[in-house]
Amino acid sequence: MSSPPVDPRRADKVRSFKSSPNNGQTEDFLPDYFNILGMIFSMCGLMMKLKWCAWLALYCSCISFANSRASDDAKQVLSSFMLSVSAVVMSYMQNPAPMTPPWAA
C-alpha cells in the first residue's frame, strides 16, 4: 500500500483577507482632468474665436468620454462633448477660412 498524499499547502504562509477602504479600486482622475481641459478649451475657442482651441477641446472631450466609467455622470461628459462640438462649429461659422496653426501665425 502507498502512503497518504502529503498536503502541499504551507500553513505558515496563509494570511486572512483584509479589505481595503476603497474596495481595491484605485481612483483614476484622467477623465476628470480631460473633461475640465475640454471645457476650458471650449470656452477659449468660443470666446476668443481660436479654432485650434476648439479642436483641442473636441480632442480632450473624446479622451474624457473614452476613459470614463459606466458609473460616471453621463450628463457631464455629454455636455462637455456638445460644448466642444459647438465651439468647433461656431468658430468655423464666424470665420470659414482654413485654420492656421498657432506656430505659423
C-alpha distances in whole Angstrom, upper triangle without the diagonal:
4,7,9,12,15,18,21,24,26,28,31,32,32,36,37,40,43,46,49,52,53,50,49,52,54,58,59,63,64,65,67,69,69,71,73,74,75,77,79,79,81,83,84,85,87,89,90,89,87,85,82,81,81,79,77,77,75,73,72,71,69,67,67,66,63,62,62,59,60,60,63,67,68,71,72,70,72,75,75,74,77,79,78,79,82,83,83,85,88,88,88,91,93,93,92,92,89,87,88,85,86,86,88,91
4,7,9,12,15,17,20,23,24,27,28,29,32,34,37,40,43,46,49,50,47,45,48,51,54,56,60,60,62,64,65,66,67,70,71,71,74,76,76,77,80,81,81,83,86,86,86,83,82,79,78,78,76,73,73,72,69,68,68,66,63,64,63,60,58,59,56,57,57,60,64,65,68,68,67,69,72,71,71,74,76,75,76,79,80,79,82,84,85,85,88,90,90,89,89,86,84,84,81,82,82,85,87
4,6,9,12,15,18,20,21,24,25,26,29,31,34,37,40,43,47,47,44,43,46,48,52,54,58,58,60,62,63,64,66,68,69,70,72,74,74,76,78,79,80,82,84,85,85,82,80,78,77,76,74,72,72,71,68,67,67,65,62,62,62,59,57,57,55,55,55,58,62,63,67,67,65,68,71,70,70,73,75,74,75,78,79,78,81,83,83,84,87,88,88,88,88,85,83,83,80,81,81,84,86
4,6,9,12,15,17,18,21,23,23,26,28,30,34,37,40,43,44,41,40,43,45,49,51,55,56,57,59,60,61,63,65,66,67,69,71,72,73,75,76,77,79,81,82,82,79,78,75,74,74,72,69,69,68,65,64,64,62,59,59,59,56,54,54,52,52,52,55,58,60,63,64,62,64,67,67,67,70,72,71,72,75,76,75,78,80,80,81,84,86,86,85,85,82,80,81,78,78,79,81,84
4,6,9,12,14,16,19,20,20,24,26,28,32,34,37,40,41,38,37,40,42,46,47,51,52,53,55,57,58,59,62,63,63,66,67,68,69,72,73,73,75,77,78,78,76,74,71,70,70,68,66,65,64,62,60,60,58,56,56,55,53,50,51,48,49,49,52,55,57,60,60,59,61,64,63,63,66,68,67,68,72,72,72,74,77,77,78,80,82,82,81,82,78,76,77,74,75,75,78,80
4,6,9,11,13,16,17,17,21,23,26,29,32,35,38,39,36,35,38,40,44,46,49,50,52,54,55,56,58,60,61,62,64,66,66,68,70,71,72,74,76,76,77,74,73,70,69,69,67,64,64,63,60,59,59,57,54,54,54,51,49,50,47,48,48,51,54,56,59,59,58,60,63,62,62,65,67,66,67,70,71,71,73,76,76,77,79,81,81,80,80,77,75,76,73,73,73,76,78
4,6,8,10,13,14,14,17,19,22,25,28,31,35,35,32,31,34,37,40,42,46,47,49,50,52,53,54,56,58,59,61,62,63,64,67,68,69,71,73,73,73,71,70,67,66,66,64,61,61,60,57,56,56,54,51,51,51,48,46,46,44,44,44,47,51,52,56,56,54,57,60,59,59,62,64,63,64,67,68,68,70,72,73,74,76,78,78,77,78,75,72,73,70,70,70,73,76
4,6,9,12,12,12,16,19,21,24,27,29,33,34,31,29,32,34,38,40,43,44,46,48,49,50,52,54,55,56,58,60,60,62,64,65,66,68,70,70,71,68,67,64,63,63,61,58,58,57,55,53,53,52,49,48,48,46,43,44,42,42,43,45,49,50,54,54,52,55,57,56,56,60,61,60,62,65,65,65,68,70,70,71,73,75,75,74,75,72,69,70,67,67,67,70,72
4,6,9,8,9,12,15,17,21,23,26,29,30,27,26,29,31,35,37,41,42,44,45,47,48,49,51,52,54,56,57,58,60,62,63,64,66,68,68,69,66,65,62,61,61,59,56,56,55,53,51,51,50,47,46,46,44,41,42,39,40,40,43,46,48,51,51,50,52,55,54,54,58,59,58,60,63,63,63,66,68,68,69,71,73,73,73,73,70,68,68,65,65,65,68,71
4,6,6,7,11,14,16,20,23,25,29,30,27,26,29,31,35,37,40,42,44,45,46,48,49,51,52,54,56,57,58,60,62,63,64,66,67,68,69,66,65,62,61,61,59,56,56,56,53,51,51,50,47,47,47,45,42,42,40,41,41,43,47,48,52,51,50,53,55,54,55,58,59,58,60,63,63,63,66,68,68,70,72,73,74,73,73,70,68,68,65,65,65,68,70
4,5,6,9,12,15,18,21,24,27,29,26,25,29,31,35,37,40,42,44,45,46,48,50,51,52,54,56,57,58,60,62,63,64,66,68,68,69,67,66,63,61,62,60,57,57,56,54,52,52,51,48,47,47,45,42,43,40,41,40,43,46,48,52,51,50,53,55,54,55,58,59,59,61,64,64,64,67,69,69,70,73,74,74,74,74,72,69,69,66,66,66,69,71
4,6,8,12,15,17,21,23,26,28,26,25,29,30,34,36,39,41,43,44,45,47,49,50,51,53,55,56,57,59,61,62,63,65,67,67,68,66,65,62,60,61,59,56,56,56,53,51,51,51,47,47,47,45,42,42,40,41,40,43,46,48,52,51,50,53,55,54,55,58,59,58,60,63,63,64,66,68,68,70,72,73,74,74,74,71,68,68,65,65,65,68,70
4,6,10,13,15,18,20,24,25,23,22,25,27,30,33,36,38,40,41,42,44,45,47,48,50,52,53,54,56,58,58,60,62,63,64,65,62,61,58,57,57,56,53,52,52,50,47,48,47,44,43,44,42,38,39,37,38,37,39,43,45,48,47,46,50,52,51,51,55,56,55,57,60,60,60,63,65,64,66,69,70,70,70,70,67,64,65,61,61,61,65,67
4,7,10,13,16,18,22,23,21,20,24,25,29,32,35,37,39,40,41,43,44,46,47,49,50,52,53,55,56,58,59,61,62,63,64,61,61,58,56,56,55,52,51,51,49,46,47,46,43,42,42,40,37,37,35,36,35,37,41,43,46,46,45,48,50,49,50,53,54,54,55,58,58,59,62,63,63,65,67,69,69,69,69,67,64,64,61,61,61,65,66
4,7,9,12,15,18,20,18,17,21,23,26,29,32,34,36,37,38,40,41,43,44,46,47,49,50,52,53,55,56,58,59,60,61,59,58,55,54,54,53,50,49,49,47,44,44,44,40,39,40,38,35,35,32,34,32,35,38,40,43,43,42,45,47,46,47,51,51,51,53,56,56,56,59,61,61,63,65,66,67,67,67,65,62,62,59,59,59,63,64
4,6,10,13,16,18,16,16,19,22,25,28,31,33,35,36,37,39,40,42,43,45,46,48,49,51,52,54,55,57,58,59,60,58,57,55,53,53,52,49,48,48,46,43,43,43,40,38,39,37,34,33,31,32,30,33,36,38,41,41,40,43,46,45,46,49,50,50,52,54,55,55,58,60,60,62,64,65,66,66,67,64,61,62,59,59,59,63,64
4,6,10,13,14,12,12,16,18,21,24,28,30,31,32,34,36,37,38,40,41,43,44,46,47,49,50,52,53,55,56,57,55,54,52,49,49,48,46,44,44,42,40,39,39,36,35,35,34,30,30,27,28,26,29,32,35,38,37,37,40,42,41,42,45,46,46,48,51,51,52,54,56,56,58,60,61,62,62,63,61,58,59,56,55,56,60,61
4,7,10,12,10,10,14,16,19,22,25,28,29,30,32,34,35,36,38,39,40,42,44,45,46,48,49,51,52,53,54,53,52,50,47,48,47,44,43,43,41,38,38,38,35,33,34,33,29,28,26,27,25,27,30,33,36,35,35,38,40,39,40,44,44,44,47,49,49,50,53,54,54,56,58,60,60,61,62,59,56,57,54,54,55,58,59
4,7,8,6,7,11,13,16,19,22,25,26,26,29,31,31,32,35,36,37,39,41,42,43,45,46,47,49,50,51,50,49,47,44,44,44,41,39,40,38,35,35,34,32,30,30,29,26,25,22,23,21,23,27,29,32,31,31,34,36,36,37,40,41,41,43,45,46,47,49,51,51,53,55,56,57,57,58,56,53,54,51,51,52,55,56
4,6,5,6,9,10,13,17,19,22,23,23,25,28,28,29,31,33,34,35,37,39,40,42,43,44,46,47,48,46,46,44,41,41,41,38,37,37,35,32,32,32,29,27,28,27,24,23,21,22,20,22,25,28,30,29,29,32,34,33,35,38,38,38,41,43,43,44,47,48,48,50,52,53,54,55,56,53,51,51,48,48,49,52,53
4,6,8,9,10,12,16,18,21,22,22,24,27,27,27,30,32,32,33,36,37,38,40,41,42,44,45,46,45,45,43,40,40,40,37,35,36,34,31,31,31,29,26,27,27,23,22,20,21,19,20,23,26,28,27,27,31,32,31,33,36,36,37,39,41,41,43,45,46,47,49,51,52,53,53,54,52,49,50,48,47,48,51,52
4,6,6,7,9,13,15,18,19,19,21,23,23,24,27,28,29,31,33,34,35,37,38,39,41,42,43,42,41,39,37,37,36,34,32,32,31,28,27,28,25,23,23,23,20,18,16,17,15,16,19,22,25,24,24,27,29,28,29,32,33,33,36,38,38,39,42,43,43,46,47,48,49,50,51,49,46,47,44,44,45,48,49
4,6,9,11,14,17,20,20,21,23,25,25,27,29,30,31,33,35,36,37,39,40,42,43,45,46,44,43,41,39,39,38,35,34,34,32,29,29,29,26,24,24,24,20,19,16,17,15,17,20,23,26,25,25,28,30,30,31,34,35,35,37,39,40,41,43,45,45,47,49,50,51,52,53,50,48,49,46,46,47,50,51
4,6,10,13,16,18,19,20,22,24,25,26,28,29,31,32,34,35,37,38,40,41,43,44,45,43,42,40,38,38,37,34,33,33,31,28,28,27,25,23,23,22,19,18,16,18,16,18,21,24,27,26,25,28,30,29,30,34,34,34,36,39,39,40,42,44,44,46,48,50,50,51,51,49,46,47,44,44,45,48,50
4,7,9,12,15,16,16,19,20,21,23,25,26,27,29,30,31,33,35,36,37,39,40,41,39,38,36,34,34,33,30,29,29,27,24,24,24,21,19,20,19,15,15,12,14,13,14,18,20,23,22,21,25,27,26,27,30,31,30,33,35,35,36,39,40,41,43,45,46,47,47,48,45,43,44,41,41,42,45,46
4,6,10,12,14,14,16,18,19,20,22,23,25,26,28,29,31,32,34,35,37,38,39,37,36,34,31,32,31,28,27,27,25,22,22,22,19,17,19,18,14,14,13,15,14,15,18,20,23,21,21,24,26,24,25,29,29,29,31,34,33,34,37,39,39,41,43,44,44,45,45,43,40,41,38,38,39,42,43
4,6,9,11,11,12,15,16,17,19,20,21,23,25,26,27,29,30,32,33,34,35,33,33,31,28,29,28,25,24,24,23,19,19,20,17,15,16,16,12,12,11,14,13,12,15,18,20,18,18,21,23,21,22,26,26,26,28,31,30,31,34,35,35,38,40,41,41,42,43,40,38,38,36,35,36,40,41
4,6,7,8,10,12,13,14,16,17,19,20,22,23,25,26,27,29,31,32,32,30,30,27,25,25,24,22,20,21,19,16,16,16,13,11,13,13,9,9,10,13,13,11,14,16,19,17,15,19,20,18,20,23,23,23,25,28,27,28,31,32,32,34,37,38,38,39,39,37,34,35,32,32,33,36,37
4,6,5,6,9,10,11,12,14,16,17,18,20,21,23,24,26,27,28,29,27,27,25,22,22,22,19,18,19,17,14,14,15,12,10,13,13,10,9,11,14,14,11,14,16,17,15,14,17,18,16,18,21,21,20,23,25,24,26,29,30,29,32,34,35,35,36,37,35,32,32,30,29,30,34,34
4,5,5,6,8,10,11,12,14,15,16,18,20,21,22,24,26,26,27,25,24,22,19,20,19,16,15,16,14,10,11,12,9,7,10,10,7,8,11,15,15,12,14,16,17,15,13,16,17,15,16,19,19,18,21,23,22,23,26,27,27,29,32,32,33,33,34,31,28,29,26,26,27,31,32
4,6,5,6,9,10,10,12,14,15,16,18,20,20,22,24,25,25,24,23,21,19,18,18,15,13,13,12,9,9,10,7,4,7,8,6,6,9,12,12,10,11,12,14,11,9,12,14,11,12,16,16,15,18,20,20,21,24,25,25,27,29,30,31,31,32,30,27,29,26,26,28,31,32
4,5,5,6,9,10,11,12,14,15,17,18,20,21,23,24,25,23,23,21,18,18,18,16,13,15,14,10,10,12,10,7,10,12,9,8,11,14,13,10,11,12,13,10,9,13,13,11,13,16,16,15,18,20,20,21,24,25,25,27,29,30,31,32,33,31,28,29,27,26,28,31,32
4,5,5,6,9,10,11,12,14,16,17,18,20,21,22,23,21,21,19,16,17,17,14,12,14,13,9,10,12,10,8,11,13,11,11,14,17,17,14,14,15,16,13,12,15,15,12,14,17,16,15,18,20,19,20,24,24,24,26,29,29,30,31,31,29,26,27,24,23,25,28,29
4,5,5,6,9,10,10,12,14,15,16,18,20,20,21,19,18,16,14,14,13,10,9,10,9,5,6,9,7,5,9,10,9,10,14,17,17,14,14,14,15,12,10,13,13,10,11,14,14,12,15,17,16,17,20,21,21,23,26,26,27,27,28,26,23,24,22,21,23,26,27
4,5,5,6,9,10,10,12,14,15,16,18,20,20,19,18,17,14,14,14,12,9,10,10,7,6,9,8,5,8,11,10,10,13,15,15,12,12,12,12,8,7,10,10,7,9,12,11,10,13,15,15,16,19,20,20,22,24,25,26,27,28,26,24,25,23,23,25,28,28
4,5,5,6,9,10,11,12,14,15,17,18,19,18,18,17,13,14,15,12,9,12,12,9,9,12,11,9,12,15,14,13,16,19,18,14,14,14,14,10,10,13,11,8,11,14,12,11,15,16,15,17,20,20,20,23,25,25,26,27,28,27,24,25,23,22,24,27,27
4,5,5,6,8,10,11,12,14,15,16,17,15,15,14,10,11,12,9,7,10,10,7,8,11,11,9,13,15,14,15,18,21,21,17,17,17,17,13,12,14,13,10,11,14,12,11,14,16,14,15,18,19,18,21,23,23,24,25,26,24,21,22,19,18,21,24,24
4,5,5,6,9,10,10,12,14,15,15,14,13,12,9,9,9,7,4,7,8,5,5,9,9,8,11,13,14,14,17,20,20,17,16,15,15,11,10,12,11,7,8,10,9,7,10,12,10,12,15,16,15,18,20,21,21,22,23,22,19,20,19,18,21,23,23
4,6,5,6,9,10,10,12,14,15,14,14,14,10,10,12,10,7,9,11,9,8,12,13,11,13,16,16,16,19,21,21,17,15,15,14,10,10,11,9,6,9,10,7,7,11,11,10,12,15,15,15,18,20,20,21,23,24,23,20,22,20,20,23,25,25
4,5,5,6,9,10,11,12,13,12,13,13,9,10,12,10,8,11,12,10,11,14,15,13,16,19,18,18,22,24,24,20,19,19,17,14,14,15,13,10,12,13,10,10,13,13,11,13,16,16,15,18,20,20,21,23,23,23,19,20,19,17,20,23,22
4,5,5,6,9,10,10,11,9,10,9,5,6,8,7,5,9,10,9,10,13,14,13,16,18,19,19,23,25,25,22,21,20,19,16,15,16,14,10,12,13,10,8,11,12,9,11,14,14,12,15,18,17,18,19,20,19,16,17,15,14,17,20,19
4,5,5,6,8,10,10,9,10,10,7,5,8,8,5,8,11,10,10,13,14,14,15,18,19,19,23,24,25,21,19,18,17,14,13,13,11,8,9,10,6,5,8,8,6,8,11,11,10,13,15,15,16,18,19,18,16,18,17,16,20,21,21
4,5,5,6,8,9,10,11,12,9,8,12,11,9,12,14,13,13,16,18,17,18,21,22,22,25,26,27,23,21,20,18,15,16,16,13,11,12,12,8,8,11,10,7,11,13,11,11,15,16,15,17,19,20,20,18,19,18,17,21,23,21
4,5,5,5,7,7,9,10,6,7,11,10,9,12,14,13,14,17,19,18,20,23,23,24,27,29,29,26,24,23,21,19,18,19,16,13,15,15,11,10,13,12,9,11,14,12,10,14,16,14,15,18,18,18,15,16,15,14,17,19,18
4,6,6,5,5,6,7,5,5,8,9,8,10,13,13,14,16,18,18,20,22,23,24,27,29,30,26,24,23,21,19,18,18,16,13,14,13,10,8,10,10,6,7,10,9,7,10,12,11,12,14,15,15,12,14,14,13,17,18,17
4,6,5,7,9,11,9,7,11,12,11,12,15,15,15,18,20,20,21,24,25,25,28,29,30,26,24,23,21,19,18,18,15,13,14,13,9,9,10,8,5,8,9,7,7,10,11,10,12,14,16,17,15,17,17,16,20,21,19
4,6,8,11,13,10,10,14,15,13,16,18,18,18,21,23,22,24,27,28,27,31,32,32,29,26,26,23,21,21,21,18,16,17,16,12,12,14,12,9,12,13,10,9,13,13,11,13,16,18,18,16,18,18,17,20,21,19
4,5,9,11,9,10,13,14,13,16,18,18,19,22,23,23,25,27,28,29,32,34,34,31,29,28,26,23,23,23,20,18,19,18,15,14,16,14,10,12,14,11,9,13,14,11,12,15,16,16,14,15,15,13,17,18,15
4,6,9,8,8,11,13,13,15,17,18,18,21,23,23,24,27,28,29,32,34,34,31,29,28,26,24,23,22,20,18,18,17,14,13,14,12,8,9,11,8,6,9,10,8,8,11,12,13,11,12,13,13,16,17,15
4,6,5,7,9,10,11,13,15,16,17,19,20,21,23,25,26,27,31,33,34,30,29,27,26,23,22,22,20,17,17,17,14,12,13,13,9,9,12,10,7,10,12,11,10,12,12,12,9,10,10,9,13,14,12
4,5,5,6,9,10,11,12,14,15,17,19,20,21,23,25,26,29,31,32,29,28,26,25,23,21,21,19,17,16,16,14,11,11,11,8,7,9,9,6,7,11,10,9,10,10,9,6,8,9,10,13,14,13
4,5,5,6,8,10,10,12,14,15,17,18,20,21,23,24,28,30,31,28,27,26,25,23,21,21,20,17,16,17,15,11,13,13,10,9,12,13,9,11,14,14,13,13,13,11,7,8,7,8,11,12,12
4,5,5,6,9,10,10,12,14,15,16,18,20,21,22,26,28,29,25,25,23,22,20,18,19,17,14,14,15,12,9,11,12,9,9,12,12,10,12,15,15,14,15,16,14,11,12,10,10,13,15,15
4,5,5,6,9,10,11,12,14,15,16,18,20,21,25,26,27,24,23,21,20,18,16,16,15,12,11,11,9,6,8,9,5,5,9,9,7,10,13,13,13,14,15,13,11,13,12,13,16,17,17
4,5,5,6,9,10,11,13,14,15,17,19,20,24,25,27,24,23,21,21,19,17,16,16,13,11,12,11,8,8,10,8,6,10,12,10,11,14,15,14,14,15,13,10,12,11,12,15,17,17
4,5,5,6,9,10,11,12,14,15,17,18,22,24,26,22,22,21,21,18,16,16,16,12,12,14,12,9,11,13,10,9,13,14,13,14,17,18,17,18,18,16,13,14,12,12,15,17,17
4,5,5,6,9,10,10,12,14,15,16,20,22,23,20,19,18,17,14,12,13,12,9,8,10,9,5,8,10,8,9,12,13,12,14,17,18,18,19,19,18,15,17,15,15,18,20,20
4,5,5,6,9,10,10,12,14,15,19,20,22,19,18,16,16,14,12,12,12,9,7,9,9,5,6,9,8,8,11,13,13,14,16,18,18,18,19,17,15,17,16,17,20,21,22
4,6,5,6,9,10,11,12,14,18,20,22,19,19,18,18,16,13,14,14,11,9,12,12,9,10,13,12,11,14,16,16,17,20,21,21,20,21,18,16,17,16,17,19,21,22
4,5,5,6,9,10,11,12,16,18,20,17,17,16,16,14,11,12,13,9,9,12,12,9,11,14,13,13,16,18,17,19,22,22,23,23,23,21,18,20,18,18,20,23,23
4,5,5,6,8,10,10,14,16,17,14,14,12,13,10,7,9,10,6,5,9,9,7,9,12,12,12,15,17,17,19,21,22,23,23,24,22,20,22,20,21,23,25,26
4,5,5,6,9,10,13,15,17,15,15,13,14,13,9,10,12,9,7,11,12,10,10,14,14,14,16,18,19,20,22,24,24,24,25,22,20,22,21,22,24,26,27
4,5,5,6,8,12,15,17,14,15,14,16,14,10,12,14,11,10,14,15,12,14,17,17,16,19,21,21,22,25,27,27,26,27,25,22,24,21,22,24,26,28
4,6,5,6,10,12,14,11,12,11,13,10,7,10,12,9,9,13,13,12,14,17,17,17,20,22,22,24,26,27,28,28,29,27,24,26,24,24,26,29,29
4,6,5,9,10,12,10,11,9,11,10,6,8,11,9,8,12,13,12,13,16,17,17,20,22,22,24,26,27,28,28,29,27,25,27,26,26,29,31,32
4,6,9,11,13,12,13,12,14,14,10,12,15,13,11,15,17,15,16,19,20,20,22,24,25,26,28,30,30,29,30,28,26,28,26,27,29,31,32
4,7,10,12,10,13,12,15,14,10,13,16,14,13,17,18,17,18,22,22,22,24,27,27,28,30,32,32,32,33,31,28,30,28,28,30,32,34
4,7,8,6,9,9,12,11,8,11,14,13,13,16,17,17,18,21,22,22,25,26,27,29,31,32,33,33,34,32,30,32,30,30,32,34,35
4,5,5,9,9,13,12,11,13,16,15,16,19,20,20,22,24,25,26,28,30,31,32,34,36,37,36,38,36,34,35,33,34,36,38,39
4,6,8,8,12,13,11,13,16,16,16,19,21,21,22,25,26,27,28,30,32,33,34,36,38,37,39,37,35,37,36,36,38,41,42
4,7,8,12,12,12,14,16,17,18,20,22,22,24,26,27,28,30,32,33,35,36,38,39,39,41,39,37,39,37,38,40,42,43
4,6,9,9,8,11,13,13,14,17,18,19,21,23,24,25,27,28,30,31,33,34,36,36,38,36,34,36,34,34,37,39,40
4,6,6,7,9,10,11,13,15,16,17,19,21,22,24,25,26,28,30,31,32,34,34,36,35,33,35,34,34,37,39,39
4,6,5,6,8,10,11,12,14,15,16,18,20,21,22,24,26,27,28,30,32,32,34,33,31,33,32,33,35,37,38
4,6,5,6,9,10,10,12,14,15,16,18,20,21,22,24,26,26,28,30,30,33,32,30,33,32,32,35,37,37
4,5,5,6,9,10,10,12,14,15,16,19,20,21,22,25,25,27,29,29,31,30,28,31,29,29,32,34,34
4,6,5,6,9,10,11,12,14,15,17,19,20,21,23,24,26,27,28,30,28,26,29,27,27,30,32,33
4,5,5,6,8,10,11,12,14,15,16,18,20,21,22,24,26,26,28,27,26,28,27,28,31,33,33
4,5,5,6,9,10,10,12,14,15,16,18,20,21,22,24,25,27,26,25,27,27,27,30,32,31
4,6,5,6,9,10,11,13,14,15,16,19,20,21,23,23,25,24,22,25,24,24,27,29,28
4,5,5,6,9,10,11,12,14,16,17,18,20,22,22,24,22,21,23,22,23,26,28,28
4,5,5,6,8,10,10,12,14,15,16,18,20,20,23,22,21,24,23,24,27,29,28
4,5,5,6,9,10,10,12,14,15,16,18,19,21,21,19,22,22,22,25,27,26
4,5,5,6,9,10,11,13,14,15,17,17,19,18,16,19,18,19,22,23,23
4,5,5,6,9,10,11,12,14,16,16,18,17,16,19,19,20,23,24,24
4,5,5,6,8,10,10,12,14,15,17,17,16,19,20,21,24,25,24
4,6,5,6,9,10,11,12,13,15,15,14,16,17,17,21,22,21
4,6,5,6,9,10,11,11,13,12,11,14,15,16,19,20,19
4,6,5,6,9,10,10,13,13,13,16,18,19,22,22,22
4,5,5,6,9,10,13,14,13,16,18,19,22,22,21
4,6,5,6,8,10,11,10,13,14,15,19,19,17
4,5,5,5,7,8,9,12,15,16,19,19,18
4,6,6,9,11,12,16,18,19,23,22,20
4,6,9,12,12,15,17,18,22,21,19
4,6,8,9,12,15,16,19,18,16
4,6,9,12,15,17,20,18,17
4,6,9,12,15,17,15,14
4,6,10,13,15,13,13
4,6,9,12,10,10
4,6,8,7,7
4,5,5,7
4,6,6
4,6
4
